[in-house]
């Protein structure tokens, strides 16, 4: 089971306290091949692992990520920008094949790489 430290729980709950009325109730860890692990606002879904404190949901994981992150740790790391949420794991989901555009000629699409979006969850890999 994913471990969430007390400091990370406090940080996540504080972040959620600033959400607007009517917004989803918890933060969900998601993964994309392009941007890695991130947090997004969402509501619990069937099959989710739901982390709660005092009856309030604060963190969600779908079944696939729950299995993958079963030995991971969510914690807080102090940086010069202030406290940052970190996810320490040695596992990442298998990359999914990119859809092929039948109109692309061979060799096109190579070259310029886009900069990844700023991540809300930093990933640390165990050595």
Secondary structure, DSSP 8 states (H G I E B T S, - for coil): --EE-HHHHHHHHHHHHTS-TTS-SEEEEEEETTTEEEEEEE---TT-EEEEETTEEEEEE-HHHHHHTTT-EEEEEEETTEEEEEEE-S-----------TT--TTTT-S--------SSEEE---
